[in-house]
Amino acid sequence: MNLLDGKVAFVTGAGQGLGEGAAHALAADGAAVVLADIAPAKVQRVCDDLTAAGHDVLPVTCDVRDRASVDTAVAAAVAEFGRLDILINNAMTCRFVPFDEATADDLLDAYESSVLGTFNCMKASFPHLRERGGKVVNFGSSAGTEGVVNMATYAAAKEGVRGLTKAVATEWGRYGITVNVIVPTGSSPAWERVKAGLSAEELDKMLERPIKRMGHPVDDIGRIVVFLSSPYSDYMTGRTLFADGGRSTFR
């Protein structure tokens, strides 16, 4: 028996990177997975891969910044599978530039795609999560907990997600819903964009960690998402769990 048999998970930003990794890990442990992404072609590719492996999946086009789009996607998920148990908020878009080049629009884009997107998905999913005591896993970043060059707007938005997580966790515990944050460092298209803007010295510093590699999207990051989505984490809420190979010194 798998940890998540009979559960339905809604994953945003599922078309690539760590969202795709989370979707694969959740499906491998028995969950039916709703693949939500703003890019239909990307999410269809992930859907095809998971379907070929025998998993139950539903691709939906969803712009998390738009509450109506989120409501439609959540309604499609419940219509297809009859329930919603797990929400994974991973979607985000951001421009990585030095702070002196960042604009107000960069900050707004980061907030709308992460803080507002997470807000919208949590609001839309709440009636369904409340029915059985659900799980919410929000993606944070060490850019916020530690500070990383060229990522000021990204860091500010990700810390907003952590603040939202802690506040909502205090309210939703009465319904049996846990709300936690994962702070991952894993191989992804976003990581490739970050690397492109770093000097050799900055890159070496970023890669310093006791476990001498970046996390695998499925085997490392995805499995921790599964843990936070499973009964094994029932007594954890409002917490930040670092999945970074030991890099972070934040407490």
C-alpha positions in Angstrom: 0.0 0.0 0.0 1.3 3.5 -0.9 1.2 6.4 1.5 -1.2 8.5 -0.7 -3.5 5.9 -2.1 -7.0 7.4 -2.6 -5.7 11.0 -2.2 -6.0 13.7 -4.8 -3.2 16.3 -5.2 -3.3 19.7 -7.0 0.2 20.8 -8.0 0.8 24.3 -9.4 3.8 25.0 -11.7 3.6 21.3 -12.6 4.9 21.7 -16.1 8.6 21.7 -15.3 11.3 21.7 -12.6 10.4 21.1 -9.0 6.7 21.1 -9.6 7.1 18.4 -12.1 9.3 16.5 -9.7 6.7 16.8 -6.9 4.0 15.6 -9.3 6.0 12.5 -10.2 6.7 11.7 -6.5 3.1 12.1 -5.4 1.9 9.9 -8.3 4.5 7.3 -7.5 3.1 7.1 -3.9 -0.5 6.6 -5.1 -2.0 10.0 -5.4 -4.1 11.1 -8.4 -2.5 14.3 -9.5 -3.9 17.5 -11.0 -1.2 19.1 -13.1 -1.8 22.9 -13.1 0.3 25.2 -15.1 0.1 28.4 -17.2 1.8 26.6 -20.1 -0.5 24.0 -21.7 2.2 22.3 -23.8 4.5 21.8 -20.8 1.8 20.4 -18.6 0.6 18.1 -21.3 4.1 16.6 -21.7 4.2 15.8 -17.9 0.7 14.4 -18.2 1.7 12.1 -21.1 4.7 10.9 -19.1 2.7 10.1 -16.0 -0.2 8.5 -17.9 2.3 6.2 -19.7 3.5 5.1 -16.3 -0.1 4.2 -15.3 -0.9 7.1 -13.0 -4.2 9.0 -12.7 -3.6 12.6 -13.8 -5.5 15.6 -15.1 -3.8 18.5 -16.9 -5.4 21.9 -16.4 -4.3 25.3 -17.7 -4.2 27.7 -14.7 -2.9 31.2 -14.1 -2.6 31.3 -10.3 -2.6 35.1 -10.3 -6.2 35.0 -11.6 -8.8 33.8 -9.0 -11.3 32.9 -11.7 -8.7 30.7 -13.4 -7.9 29.0 -10.1 -11.5 28.4 -9.3 -12.1 26.8 -12.7 -9.1 24.5 -12.3 -10.0 23.4 -8.8 -13.6 22.8 -9.9 -12.3 20.6 -12.8 -10.2 18.7 -10.3 -13.1 17.9 -8.0 -15.3 17.1 -11.0 -12.8 14.6 -12.3 -11.8 12.9 -9.0 -14.5 13.8 -6.6 -12.3 15.3 -3.9 -9.2 17.3 -3.2 -6.8 16.4 -0.4 -3.4 17.9 -1.1 -2.4 21.4 -2.4 1.2 22.0 -3.6 1.9 25.7 -4.3 5.0 25.8 -6.4 4.1 28.1 -9.3 6.1 31.4 -9.6 7.6 33.6 -12.2 10.4 36.1 -11.6 13.3 38.0 -13.2 16.7 37.4 -11.6 18.7 40.6 -11.7 20.9 42.7 -9.4 18.8 44.9 -7.0 19.8 48.1 -8.7 18.3 46.8 -11.9 15.1 45.5 -10.4 11.9 47.4 -11.0 8.6 47.8 -9.2 7.1 45.7 -11.9 9.6 42.9 -11.1 8.5 43.0 -7.4 4.8 43.0 -8.3 5.3 40.1 -10.8 7.0 38.1 -8.1 4.4 38.8 -5.5 1.4 38.2 -7.8 2.7 34.8 -9.0 3.8 33.6 -5.6 2.0 35.3 -2.6 -1.2 36.1 -4.5 -1.1 32.8 -6.4 -0.7 30.8 -3.2 -3.4 32.9 -1.6 -5.8 32.2 -4.5 -5.1 28.5 -4.5 -5.5 28.1 -0.8 -8.8 30.1 -0.8 -10.2 28.0 -3.7 -9.1 24.7 -2.2 -10.2 25.3 1.4 -13.8 24.0 1.2 -12.5 20.7 -0.2 -9.5 20.4 2.1 -11.7 21.0 5.1 -13.9 18.0 4.3 -11.3 15.4 5.3 -8.4 17.4 6.8 -6.1 18.2 4.0 -2.4 19.1 3.4 -0.9 22.3 2.0 2.7 22.4 1.0 4.0 25.8 0.0 7.4 26.4 -1.7 9.8 28.9 0.0 13.4 29.6 -0.9 16.7 30.0 0.8 16.9 33.3 -1.2 14.6 34.6 1.5 15.9 32.8 4.5 19.6 33.5 3.8 19.8 36.1 1.0 21.1 35.3 -2.5 22.6 37.7 -5.1 20.3 38.8 -8.0 17.2 37.5 -6.2 15.9 40.4 -4.1 12.4 40.5 -5.5 12.2 36.7 -5.5 13.4 36.6 -1.9 10.9 39.1 -0.7 8.0 37.3 -2.3 9.1 33.9 -1.0 9.3 35.2 2.5 5.8 36.5 2.0 4.7 33.0 1.3 6.3 31.8 4.5 4.5 34.5 6.5 1.2 33.5 4.9 1.8 29.9 5.6 2.5 30.4 9.3 -0.6 32.6 9.8 -3.0 30.3 8.0 -1.6 27.3 9.8 -2.7 28.8 13.1 -6.3 29.1 11.7 -6.7 25.9 9.8 -5.4 23.5 12.4 -8.9 23.3 13.9 -10.0 21.7 10.7 -7.3 19.1 10.6 -5.5 20.9 7.8 -1.7 21.2 8.0 0.1 24.0 6.2 3.9 23.8 5.8 6.7 25.2 3.8 9.5 23.4 2.0 12.7 25.3 1.2 14.4 23.3 -1.6 17.5 23.6 -3.6 17.1 21.3 -6.6 18.0 21.0 -10.3 15.4 22.9 -12.4 15.1 25.5 -15.2 14.9 28.2 -12.6 18.3 27.0 -11.1 19.8 27.2 -14.6 18.7 30.8 -14.9 20.2 31.6 -11.5 23.5 30.0 -12.4 23.7 32.0 -15.6 23.8 35.3 -13.6 26.5 34.2 -11.1 30.2 34.6 -11.1 32.4 31.5 -10.6 33.0 32.6 -7.0 29.3 33.2 -6.3 28.4 29.8 -7.9 31.0 28.0 -5.7 29.5 29.7 -2.6 26.0 28.7 -3.7 27.1 25.0 -4.1 28.7 24.8 -0.7 26.8 22.1 1.4 27.6 19.0 3.3 25.8 16.8 0.7 27.9 17.7 -2.3 25.2 17.9 -5.0 22.0 19.7 -6.0 18.8 17.9 -5.1 17.0 15.7 -7.6 13.5 17.0 -8.3 11.8 13.7 -7.7 14.1 11.6 -5.5 15.1 14.4 -3.1 12.7 17.2 -3.2 9.6 15.3 -4.4 9.9 12.7 -1.6 9.9 15.4 1.1 6.8 16.9 -0.6 5.3 13.4 -0.2 6.2 13.3 3.5 4.5 16.7 4.1 1.5 15.5 2.2 1.2 12.2 4.1 -0.1 11.1 7.5 3.5 11.0 8.7 3.4 14.8 9.0 0.0 15.1 10.8 1.5 16.7 13.9 3.5 19.3 11.9 2.1 22.6 10.8 3.3 26.1 10.3 6.8 24.8 9.9 9.6 25.4 7.4 11.4 22.2 6.3 14.8 22.7 4.5 15.6 20.3 1.7 19.0 21.7 0.7 21.6 19.2 1.4 22.5 20.9 4.6 23.4 24.3 3.0 21.2 26.5 5.1 22.2 27.8 8.5 18.8 29.4 9.2 17.0 28.3 12.3 
